[in-house]
Amino acid sequence: MEPDGPGSAPVLELPLPADHRLQQLDRPDLGAFVAMMLADPAAYAGRRFELASDAPMWEFLRGPGYQADIAALRRDYPAVGWTLFTEWAQRTLRPGA
C-alpha cells in the first residue's frame, strides 16, 4: 500500500476489472454475526446469508461480483457493527497500528 503522492492517502492497487464493487467483510463482523446466530439458531435455520460490510468501488472479477445487500444487513442486524473498508484499512494497514 503506497501513498499516491505527498500528503495523499495510501492507495491499495489490485489487478481487477473496473465495473464491479468488491465487497469486504471484517473478521470481527463475521464473528459478531455468527455469535448472533448461535445465540438464537431457530431464527436463522434454513436461511442463507451473503455478508459484507462495505463495497469500495474497485475493479472486480468479470461477472456480477458479490451480491450482499449491505443496506439490509446494516438495517436488520445493527448489533454486528459492519466495519467500513476504510475503517478496516486504517486499523489494519497503518504501520504501528
Order of alpha helices (4+ residues) and beta strands (2+ residues): beta-beta-alpha-alpha-alpha-alpha
